[in-house]
Amino acid sequence: MYAQLCKRLSDEASNFLIDQDPNTFRELLLKRCKVEFDNRSKATAEFDNDNGTPLSPEDEERRQVAKRKMLGNIRFIGELGKLEIVAEQILHLCIQQLFPRKSNVKDAAEDLECLCQIMKTCGRILDTEKAKPLMNQYFDRIAQYAENPELPLRIKFMLLDTMQLRKDNWVPRKATTTEGPMLMDQVTDIVSGETNGQNQRNNQMQNVNQSKEMFRRSLKIRDDMISSTPVLPFNSTMPDKFNSINGFTNSGNYYNVNGHGHKNHQRLLNINSGNNYYPPARINYTINTQQNNNTNNNMNNNNMKDLGPNIKKLLRVQQGTKPEDMSLRPAANSMLCKQIQIKPPPISMTHIGQSNQIKLTEVQQIQIKQNSHDKHKNTKKDKGVSKEEAIKKGLDILDKLGTDPSMDAMKAAKAFADIKVPDRFLADVMYVLLFERFRKRVDLDEELLFRFTQETKKQSIISESIAIDCLKRFILKGPEYESDDDKTLYKRFSKYAAEICQNVSSISELAEVSENGKRYPAFLMVLQDLNEVIGKNELTTMFKESKVNLLNTLPESLRTKEQLAEILQERNLTFLFPLLRIQSDLWKQITSDSNPTQFYKWIKENLDPVHYVDPGFITALTTVLVKFITQEANSTELNASKADLEKEKSLLEKFKPIMRTFFDDQNDLQMNTIYALQTYFFSLDFPKGLLLRWFNLMYELEIVEEEAFLKWREDVTDAYPGKGKALFQVNTWLTWLAEAESEDEEDDDD
């Protein structure tokens, strides 16, 4: 509820100024969420006792309140993520920060509890196909923590529940439980059912008791029973003959069965105009039951006088009266049933002597108020043209632009603006005008069409967001790059996109829909045209800020760094990825001359020193060296011989000085070396034991320090594939390394 309120405020609240800096409600909300998230550990820190003494009941209650507030804030951040107020990237950063970064995971129990809370809240929206590798890494780490004996059982069960929730496709086990208040009809049904059941049980018990009472008492009929109001209908006249008690018919006077001739003080009743005989005991039972019911009904009627109408209705439903059977007709003495009497107007004094009498010829008519629905019908707002009408009129304008010399691009744009196409399908209309219809017809002058699109942008007819949506539709629904007409259409698309996509966000949006080689090479053609429009330097800066993974925009068959390097060289875009060219040149040099001294000399002479501290250069250098060593030693095979393993180690020792020259004593660059190992062995499908052997070699030869290995273990990112499988192979070795490091620290302290 609070998250929905914040969503509405972020959409509708106006901007306001604080300290002369423009801030919106959304920005202030995100800043506050960041503060609460960063300070989550301070909520319960003041209640931590190092001496182990238990907290007082008051402090324990305050600690529980602070903890509930902390978990509520985490859930609130997750709900904001579900409403797209908090971006998915921020949610991933929050999750990564909640993973323990300490060797003692026991101290990170609260962070793991917060991790489970945010996963339960927004894990479903984060577990997409795009983020599946990252989510797999998260849950691999969660599975490891769930088996940690140092964690409390409550946290371990929480982690297991979170893992089970993902296995169940994020469907909670209690999803079918009805929560919240019930409707009045539901309450009525429940109460009516319980009342009917209780009445049935009472009637059964009463029948049993009365049957016992009937056989226990003598069969006598009292006059006071007959004097009460009978339950069953009687004949208005008494019959001449009655059946006697013993079943024989008598006539004349009516005698008892004892035959003494005394008249019975009670008359036997003929029920329902028939001669069926009812024994006195049954009459006694029926009349007593009716008297009790009448007494109860009278008491209930007296008590219901003081009740409200809703309670009366509920009680009637409980007693078996259905609401639809209740009469809604007003009482006979109600004012609604009285006829309206219209009095004739008074006769003027001047017409007293006249014989003509004024007759009422007109009756005042009752004015009927106009229905609100009809009122809205009359004042219905004109929603503008439909999509089909807008497309038809737009095509006529473009036809006139290509055939009528008096129609130029400015007039065509103004005529298109006069159509007043609604924004909700303006992107669809532009897609049809620019790409869909002219897929079959490309005879319109491209320069005229391009000037038309420029005028729509200049006159603010088409906003940037709508133009980008139009480009996205081409990526999603356009033709493949096959025929000559399609290639002409791709050129038109790239030229129009270069006019629109001149900022970081637009490039990112276009690259996102182009993933997995969608409409290849449309995105690369856009980059080519952008290079001509805005220049190399500005495009390089914008491309780096967008953080676009260009490999993902290639088809799967071309998704290698070598292929990407060739494609960029063909399209004169190598300046976007200079390290790809460097890696190719490094491989050519080491295969031509494997001498480590000559290889180092070539690097110093041909590469800019700026690249020496670039993580991309370290990754390229490590990849080239590992690839060369494993191929020369033939050590990637499963059953590599001992001689091959010795050759592998000796080659690594030869190139060790080069590697230590560039990233010695720099843990961040050393971690890039580990990621280069992970990525390269992932391309080989992780041969058994190979990654573990190289981790051990790097550690023994002191090329990579233990801090870098442990930092790589705790780091969570989806920039490098295969992290989960890599951790599976080397997790035992890393655990040993962490324990050995902690023992060394204890020895140093002693």
Secondary structure in CASP SS format (residue, H / E / C, confidence):
PFRMAT SS
TARGET T0000
AUTHOR 0000-0000-0000
METHOD secondary structure of the structure
MODEL  1
M C 1.00
Y H 1.00
A H 1.00
Q H 1.00
L H 1.00
C H 1.00
K H 1.00
R H 1.00
L H 1.00
S H 1.00
D H 1.00
E H 1.00
A C 1.00
S C 1.00
N C 1.00
F E 1.00
L E 1.00
I E 1.00
D C 1.00
Q C 1.00
D E 1.00
P E 1.00
N E 1.00
T C 1.00
F H 1.00
R H 1.00
E H 1.00
L H 1.00
L H 1.00
L H 1.00
K H 1.00
R H 1.00
C H 1.00
K H 1.00
V H 1.00
E H 1.00
F H 1.00
D H 1.00
N C 1.00
R C 1.00
S C 1.00
K H 1.00
A H 1.00
T H 1.00
A H 1.00
E C 1.00
F C 1.00
D C 1.00
N C 1.00
D C 1.00
N C 1.00
G C 1.00
T C 1.00
P C 1.00
L C 1.00
S C 1.00
P H 1.00
E H 1.00
D H 1.00
E H 1.00
E H 1.00
R H 1.00
R H 1.00
Q H 1.00
V H 1.00
A H 1.00
K H 1.00
R H 1.00
K H 1.00
M H 1.00
L H 1.00
G H 1.00
N H 1.00
I H 1.00
R H 1.00
F H 1.00
I H 1.00
G H 1.00
E H 1.00
L H 1.00
G H 1.00
K H 1.00
L C 1.00
E C 1.00
I C 1.00
V C 1.00
A C 1.00
E H 1.00
Q H 1.00
I H 1.00
L H 1.00
H H 1.00
L H 1.00
C H 1.00
I H 1.00
Q H 1.00
Q H 1.00
L H 1.00
F C 1.00
P C 1.00
R C 1.00
K C 1.00
S C 1.00
N C 1.00
V H 1.00
K H 1.00
D H 1.00
A H 1.00
A H 1.00
E H 1.00
D H 1.00
L H 1.00
E H 1.00
C H 1.00
L H 1.00
C H 1.00
Q H 1.00
I H 1.00
M H 1.00
K H 1.00
T H 1.00
C H 1.00
G H 1.00
R H 1.00
I H 1.00
L H 1.00
D C 1.00
T C 1.00
E C 1.00
K C 1.00
A C 1.00
K H 1.00
P H 1.00
L H 1.00
M H 1.00
N H 1.00
Q H 1.00
Y H 1.00
F H 1.00
D H 1.00
R H 1.00
I H 1.00
A H 1.00
Q H 1.00
Y H 1.00
A H 1.00
E C 1.00
N C 1.00
P C 1.00
E C 1.00
L C 1.00
P C 1.00
L H 1.00
R H 1.00
I H 1.00
K H 1.00
F H 1.00
M H 1.00
L H 1.00
L H 1.00
D H 1.00
T H 1.00
M H 1.00
Q H 1.00
L H 1.00
R H 1.00
K H 1.00
D C 1.00
N C 1.00
W C 1.00
V C 1.00
P C 1.00
R C 1.00
K C 1.00
A C 1.00
T C 1.00
T C 1.00
T C 1.00
E C 1.00
G C 1.00
P C 1.00
M C 1.00
L C 1.00
M H 1.00
D H 1.00
Q H 1.00
V H 1.00
T H 1.00
D H 1.00
I H 1.00
V H 1.00
S H 1.00
G H 1.00
E H 1.00
T H 1.00
N H 1.00
G H 1.00
Q H 1.00
N H 1.00
Q H 1.00
R H 1.00
N H 1.00
N H 1.00
Q H 1.00
M H 1.00
Q H 1.00
N H 1.00
V H 1.00
N H 1.00
Q H 1.00
S H 1.00
K H 1.00
E H 1.00
M H 1.00
F H 1.00
R H 1.00
R C 1.00
S C 1.00
L C 1.00
K C 1.00
I C 1.00
R C 1.00
D H 1.00
D H 1.00
M H 1.00
I H 1.00
S H 1.00
S C 1.00
T C 1.00
P C 1.00
V C 1.00
L C 1.00
P C 1.00
F E 1.00
N C 1.00
S C 1.00
T C 1.00
M C 1.00
P C 1.00
D C 1.00
K C 1.00
F C 1.00
N E 1.00
S C 1.00
I C 1.00
N C 1.00
G C 1.00
F C 1.00
T E 1.00
N C 1.00
S C 1.00
G C 1.00
N C 1.00
Y C 1.00
Y E 1.00
N C 1.00
V C 1.00
N C 1.00
G C 1.00
H C 1.00
G C 1.00
H C 1.00
K E 1.00
N C 1.00
H C 1.00
Q C 1.00
R C 1.00
L C 1.00
L C 1.00
N C 1.00
I E 1.00
N C 1.00
S C 1.00
G C 1.00
N C 1.00
N C 1.00
Y C 1.00
Y C 1.00
P C 1.00
P H 1.00
A H 1.00
R H 1.00
I H 1.00
N H 1.00
Y H 1.00
T H 1.00
I H 1.00
N H 1.00
T H 1.00
Q H 1.00
Q H 1.00
N H 1.00
N H 1.00
N H 1.00
T H 1.00
N H 1.00
N H 1.00
N H 1.00
M H 1.00
N H 1.00
N H 1.00
N H 1.00
N H 1.00
M H 1.00
K C 1.00
D C 1.00
L C 1.00
G C 1.00
P H 1.00
N H 1.00
I H 1.00
K H 1.00
K H 1.00
L H 1.00
L H 1.00
R H 1.00
V H 1.00
Q H 1.00
Q C 1.00
G C 1.00
T C 1.00
K C 1.00
P H 1.00
E H 1.00
D H 1.00
M C 1.00
S C 1.00
L C 1.00
R C 1.00
P C 1.00
A C 1.00
A C 1.00
N C 1.00
S C 1.00
M H 1.00
L H 1.00
C H 1.00
K C 1.00
Q C 1.00
I C 1.00
Q C 1.00
I C 1.00
K C 1.00
P C 1.00
P C 1.00
P C 1.00
I C 1.00
S C 1.00
M H 1.00
T H 1.00
H H 1.00
I C 1.00
G C 1.00
Q C 1.00
S C 1.00
N C 1.00
Q C 1.00
I C 1.00
K C 1.00
L C 1.00
T C 1.00
E C 1.00
V C 1.00
Q C 1.00
Q C 1.00
I C 1.00
Q C 1.00
I C 1.00
K C 1.00
Q C 1.00
N C 1.00
S H 1.00
H H 1.00
D H 1.00
K H 1.00
H H 1.00
K H 1.00
N H 1.00
T C 1.00
K C 1.00
K C 1.00
D C 1.00
K C 1.00
G C 1.00
V C 1.00
S C 1.00
K H 1.00
E H 1.00
E H 1.00
A H 1.00
I H 1.00
K H 1.00
K H 1.00
G H 1.00
L H 1.00
D H 1.00
I H 1.00
L H 1.00
D H 1.00
K H 1.00
L H 1.00
G H 1.00
T H 1.00
D C 1.00
P C 1.00
S C 1.00
M C 1.00
D C 1.00
A H 1.00
M H 1.00
K H 1.00
A H 1.00
A H 1.00
K H 1.00
A H 1.00
F H 1.00
A H 1.00
D H 1.00
I C 1.00
K C 1.00
V C 1.00
P C 1.00
D H 1.00
R H 1.00
F H 1.00
L H 1.00
A H 1.00
D H 1.00
V H 1.00
M H 1.00
Y H 1.00
V H 1.00
L H 1.00
L H 1.00
F H 1.00
E H 1.00
R H 1.00
F H 1.00
R H 1.00
K C 1.00
R C 1.00
V C 1.00
D C 1.00
L C 1.00
D C 1.00
E H 1.00
E H 1.00
L H 1.00
L H 1.00
F H 1.00
R H 1.00
F H 1.00
T H 1.00
Q H 1.00
E H 1.00
T H 1.00
K H 1.00
K H 1.00
Q C 1.00
S C 1.00
I C 1.00
I C 1.00
S C 1.00
E H 1.00
S H 1.00
I H 1.00
A H 1.00
I H 1.00
D H 1.00
C H 1.00
L H 1.00
K H 1.00
R H 1.00
F H 1.00
I H 1.00
L H 1.00
K H 1.00
G C 1.00
P C 1.00
E C 1.00
Y C 1.00
E C 1.00
S C 1.00
D H 1.00
D H 1.00
D H 1.00
K H 1.00
T H 1.00
L H 1.00
Y H 1.00
K H 1.00
R H 1.00
F H 1.00
S H 1.00
K H 1.00
Y H 1.00
A H 1.00
A H 1.00
E H 1.00
I H 1.00
C C 1.00
Q C 1.00
N C 1.00
V H 1.00
S H 1.00
S H 1.00
I H 1.00
S H 1.00
E H 1.00
L H 1.00
A H 1.00
E H 1.00
V H 1.00
S C 1.00
E H 1.00
N H 1.00
G H 1.00
K C 1.00
R C 1.00
Y C 1.00
P C 1.00
A H 1.00
F H 1.00
L H 1.00
M H 1.00
V H 1.00
L H 1.00
Q H 1.00
D H 1.00
L H 1.00
N H 1.00
E H 1.00
V H 1.00
I H 1.00
G C 1.00
K H 1.00
N H 1.00
E H 1.00
L H 1.00
T H 1.00
T H 1.00
M H 1.00
F H 1.00
K H 1.00
E H 1.00
S H 1.00
K C 1.00
V C 1.00
N C 1.00
L H 1.00
L H 1.00
N H 1.00
T H 1.00
L C 1.00
P C 1.00
E H 1.00
S H 1.00
L H 1.00
R C 1.00
T C 1.00
K H 1.00
E H 1.00
Q H 1.00
L H 1.00
A H 1.00
E H 1.00
I H 1.00
L H 1.00
Q H 1.00
E H 1.00
R C 1.00
N C 1.00
L C 1.00
T H 1.00
F H 1.00
L H 1.00
F C 1.00
P H 1.00
L H 1.00
L H 1.00
R H 1.00
I H 1.00
Q H 1.00
S H 1.00
D H 1.00
L H 1.00
W H 1.00
K H 1.00
Q H 1.00
I H 1.00
T H 1.00
S H 1.00
D C 1.00
S C 1.00
N C 1.00
P H 1.00
T H 1.00
Q H 1.00
F H 1.00
Y H 1.00
K H 1.00
W H 1.00
I H 1.00
K H 1.00
E H 1.00
N H 1.00
L C 1.00
D C 1.00
P H 1.00
V H 1.00
H H 1.00
Y H 1.00
V H 1.00
D C 1.00
P H 1.00
G H 1.00
F H 1.00
I H 1.00
T H 1.00
A H 1.00
L H 1.00
T H 1.00
T H 1.00
V H 1.00
L H 1.00
V H 1.00
K H 1.00
F H 1.00
I H 1.00
T H 1.00
Q H 1.00
E H 1.00
A H 1.00
N C 1.00
S C 1.00
T C 1.00
E C 1.00
L C 1.00
N C 1.00
A C 1.00
S C 1.00
K H 1.00
A H 1.00
D H 1.00
L H 1.00
E H 1.00
K H 1.00
E H 1.00
K H 1.00
S H 1.00
L H 1.00
L H 1.00
E H 1.00
K H 1.00
F H 1.00
K H 1.00
P H 1.00
I H 1.00
M H 1.00
R H 1.00
T H 1.00
F H 1.00
F H 1.00
D C 1.00
D C 1.00
Q C 1.00
N H 1.00
D H 1.00
L H 1.00
Q H 1.00
M H 1.00
N H 1.00
T H 1.00
I H 1.00
Y H 1.00
A H 1.00
L H 1.00
Q H 1.00
T H 1.00
Y H 1.00
F H 1.00
F H 1.00
S H 1.00
L C 1.00
D C 1.00
F C 1.00
P C 1.00
K C 1.00
G C 1.00
L H 1.00
L H 1.00
L H 1.00
R H 1.00
W H 1.00
F H 1.00
N H 1.00
L H 1.00
M H 1.00
Y H 1.00
E H 1.00
L C 1.00
E C 1.00
I C 1.00
V C 1.00
E C 1.00
E H 1.00
E H 1.00
A H 1.00
F H 1.00
L H 1.00
K H 1.00
W H 1.00
R H 1.00
E H 1.00
D C 1.00
V C 1.00
T C 1.00
D C 1.00
A C 1.00
Y C 1.00
P C 1.00
G C 1.00
K H 1.00
G H 1.00
K H 1.00
A H 1.00
L H 1.00
F H 1.00
Q H 1.00
V H 1.00
N H 1.00
T H 1.00
W H 1.00
L H 1.00
T H 1.00
W H 1.00
L H 1.00
A H 1.00
E H 1.00
A H 1.00
E H 1.00
S H 1.00
E H 1.00
D H 1.00
E H 1.00
E H 1.00
D H 1.00
D H 1.00
D H 1.00
D C 1.00
END
